[in-house]
Amino acid sequence: MKNFTQKDIKTLFSGLCCSRCKNDFTKDSIEILERFGDILVCRLTCKKCAKDFGEIVFNFNRKADNHTPLNVVEGADAITFDDVIDAHNFIKKHL
């Protein structure tokens, strides 16, 4: 596999767009950095506003007939003031 096709991108990113300008991603938005069999490490950048989304990892099987759209995976909850105080007290007590 050389690169993603526009059809691949349209399918994979059908429910996603740039969080800054709401532009759809194109095949030019993805740069393949490394390839380990079906595992691709890529850089995702919006070509309209240049927002850099960093590195993303795909398990992309070119032999598959269809691919399912990507979903946003939310990270951990934001750190609260209580978390900071607890960390401070832990460090103060144990270090």
Secondary structure, 3 states (H helix, E strand, C coil): CCCCCHHHHHHHCCCCCCCCCCCCCCHHHEEEEEEECCEEEEEEECCCCCCEEEEEEEECCCCCCCCCCCCCCCCCCCCCHHHHHHHHHHHHHHC
